[in-house]
Amino acid sequence: MLILRSLAFNILFYANLSLWLVFAALPALLLPRRAMLAVTVGWAHTALWLQRVVAGTDYEITGREHIPPGGMIVAAKHQSFWETFVMMTLFEDPIFILKRELIWIPFFGWCLHKFRMIPVDRGAKARALAQVMRRAKIELRDNGRQLLIFPEGTRRPPGAPPAYKFGVSQLYGELGLPCLPVALNAGLYWPRRKFLRRPGTIRLEILPPIAPGLDKREFQALLQEQIETASDRLLAQGRAELARLGLDPLADTADSPRQQG
């Protein structure tokens, strides 16, 4: 049953994405940028509805009251594809830093360009960082947008040792804006590089913002401690829930024998 429900969800998820892209996102390219955001949020809610009805996976978001107004850095745990689109529904005018090559993808790249996302040439290193900082200052400080960033840089299995990059601290130090930590346990239910979607409740918790002005290393340590502590707590809740449902709570996590081996 788990395999059949996961298969059905994946087929419907990508079919739904294609329909929204063709019949809503492409027409929105001719409209103001806010229209593209409305399309993205609309698609995300239909995807979450399919996830609940077909895969049996609900979600719970707490801590919305901690979101400050205006420009900020949002630093989130990254375990799956789930949070990349759900986060778009939580903020007024979100923006990502992404690989420059994504902008070149027909249709999809046009939508990213419409969003005024920040492309980065990873091969340029120091020059790329300067370009990112310049664009981030305009979008966050001048335009009041929210930069969504994953401090570890890539998806990590639930329970994996933290591997935070220093880029988020560079942005924090340069921009002088608050940073909003976000913890989650999505990787238990929507594992990376797997087609299985486990039933239960994905939990995402928005933590109180870290005010600007800290030393970069002090900030880095505080950010990691807050995200990891909350994510470990959510991970324990999720594992207990999966165990009650008769599913393997260690499957596809860093604690499983297969991951460690």
N, C-alpha and C positions, 0 to 999 in steps of 0.2 A: 504493500500500500504506500509506503514512504517513497519508493522509487517511482511509482505511477503518479502520485501527486506532484512530486518534484518535476517529473518529465512534463506533465500537463502545465504546470506553472511556468516553466522555462519557455515552452512554446508560446503560451499566451502572453508572457512578459515581453518577448521580443517582437511578437506580432503587434502588440499594443504600442510598443515603442516606434515601430515602423509607421503605423497609422498616424500617430501624433506628429512624427517628423514630416511626413508628406502632406497631411491635410491641415496641420496647425502651425508647425514651426516654420515651414517654408513660406507660407503667406505672411507670417509675422516678421519675416525679414524686411518687408516693405513698410512696416509700422514702427513706431517708437520702441526703444529698447525695453520699456516696461511691458510691452505686449509679449515679448519673448520670455520674460520672467514669468508672466502669468501662464503662458503655455507650459513652461517647465514645471511649475507648481501643480498645474492641472494634471499633467502626465504623471507626476510623482504620486499624487493621491490615487489615481486609478491603479498604479502599480502596487501601492500599499493595499488597496482593496482586493486586488487579485491575490496578493500574498496571503491575506487573511482568509479569504474564501476558498481558494484553491489549495494552497500549501498548508493552511492551518496555523500560520505564523502571524501573531499580532505584534504590536509594539507599544511601548510606553515611554513618554518623554517627560522628564521632571526638570525643574529648575529654570523654567522660562523666565521667571521673575528676576533672574540674575543678569539678563541681557541688557546692557546699558544702551542708551540711544547713541546714534552717530557712528563714526568710524572706529574700527577695532580690529584686532587680530583674533581669530577664532582657531585655537589649536586643539585638534581632536585626535583621539586614538583611531587607528586605521587597521581594521581587521577584514573588511569585505567591501564589495561594491555598494552595499546597502546604504552606508552613511554618505557616500558621495552624492546621492540624489536626495536623501532625506534632509540633509543639512540645508539644501537649497530652499526648503519650505519654512525654515525657522527664522530667516533673517530678511530684512527689508530690501537690501540691494547687494547680494553676495557676489564675490569674485574669487577666482582660483588663479594660482600660478601653475602653468602647465607647459609641457614640452612643445616647442615651436612646431614640430612636425604635425601635431594634431590639427593645427590651423589649416594645413594643406589638404585635409580630408574633405572631398566634395560633400556638400550639404551639411554634414556635422561640423566641419571646420567653419563654414559660413555662419552657423549659429553661434559658435564660440567667439568669432570675431564681432558679431552683433552684440554680444554680452560685454565686450571690451575686456575679456580675460587678459591676463598678463602672460604672454609667451616668453619662454626662456630657451636660449641656445646653450645646452649643457656643455658643449665643447668650448665655449668662450670663457668660462670660469669667471675671472675677475671682472671682465667687461660685462658679462651677463649679469653678475650681481649688481653692478652699478646701474644697469638698465632696469632691473627689477625694482631697485630702490627708488629710482626716479619715477617710474610708473605708479608704484605703491603709494608714494607721497601724494601724487595727484589724486588717485582714486580714493584713498582712505582719508587723508587729512583735508583735502580740498572738497571732495565730493561726498564724504561721509559714508563710504561703502564699507563692507565687512569682508575682510580677507580670510578665506577658509584655507587652512593649511594643516597638513599632517606632519607633525614634527619628526616622525621616524622615516618619512620619505616614501615608504612603500607599505603594502599590507603585511601584517605580521600575524602568525597564528595565535589564538588566545592562549595566554600564559607564557608566551615567549619572553625571554629577557629583554628589557627595554633597550632600544638602539636609537636614541634621540640624536638628531643632527643639530649642528650649531646654527643653522640658518634662521630658525625661528628667533633665537636670541639676537642675531644681527638685526632682524627686522624690528624686534621690540626696542632695541637700543636706538636705532636710527629714527623710527617713526614717533616715538614718544606717546604711544597710545596704549590703552588697556588691552590686556590679553585675556580671552575667555577660554578656560580649559573645558574640554568635553570628554567624558568617559563613556564607554559603552561595552556591550558584550555580543555585538552582532555576529562575530565570527563563529559563535557556537551554532547559530541557526542558518546562516548564509556563509558557509565556509569558502575561503578563497580557492580558486581553481577547481571547484567541485560543482556538480550540477544538483546535488542534494539540497533540499530546503527543509529543515527540521521544524516540526510544530512547537509551539510555545510562545513566549513573549520576549521579543528583543527589548532591551532596556538601554536608553540613552539618558545620561544625566549631565545637565549643564551646571557647572560649578561657579562659585563667585569669581568675578573678574580679578585679575592681578593688576594692580594699579601701575602706571608707568613710573620710572625713576629708579628702579632697582639696578644694581650692578648686573651685567649680563650673565655672569656665572651663577650669581645668587638666584637670578630669575630662572635660569635653566634648571637648577636643582629643585627649586620650588615647583615649577611647572611639571617636571617629571614626577615628583613625589605626589602631587595632587592627582594627576591623571591616573597614575599607576595604582595608587591606593583605592581610588573609587572604582577603577576598572576591575581590580581584583575582587572587590566586594560584589560587583555586578556579575562577575564571572562565577563566583561561588553560588549566587542565587540561580543563575542559569543552569549550572551543573546539577543543582539539587532538583530543579524543575525537570530537566531531561531524565534524570534518574527516576523520578516519580512516573514519568511517561513510559518507562521501560526502555529508554534509548541510552546509548553509551555516552556518558557525560564527558569522556576524554577523547572521543573521536575527533580527528582533525585539529587537535590542540597540541601545544608544545610539550604537554605532559604525557602524551600517548607514547607507547613503546615504539610505534612506527615512526613518529616524528623524531624521537630521540635517536633512533637507530639510523 
